Amino acid sequence: MKFNLGNGEEPMDVLIGAMLLTTFQIQIKEPLLNYKDVFAWDYKELKGIPKEICEHKIELMVDAQLIK
């Protein structure tokens, strides 16, 4: 289940496991809304953590051929 903690201009999408009971999915929304300012929505918000730690890269072979 997906819901937005933000607004139309600044979406803050959260995914909740679809396998969870519907009652639990409903119950968990309120604390997430109340504490949405605790989450980092962008790596720039992770103060003190270098972006190199947050980023990932895919190593490609130099001689690899593109397959469409």
GISUL-V204572 format. One record per backbone hydrogen bond with DSSP energy under -1.0 kcal/mol. NH is the residue of the N-H (numbers start at 1). CO is the residue of the C=O. Records with the same first field share a line. If there is no record, write none. Layout:
BEGIN
NH: CO + CO
END
This chain:
BEGIN
3: 14
5: 12
7: 10
14: 3
16: 1
20: 17
25: 21
26: 22
27: 23
28: 24
32: 28
33: 29
34: 30
35: 31
38: 35
45: 42
46: 43
47: 45
49: 46
53: 50
55: 51
64: 61
END
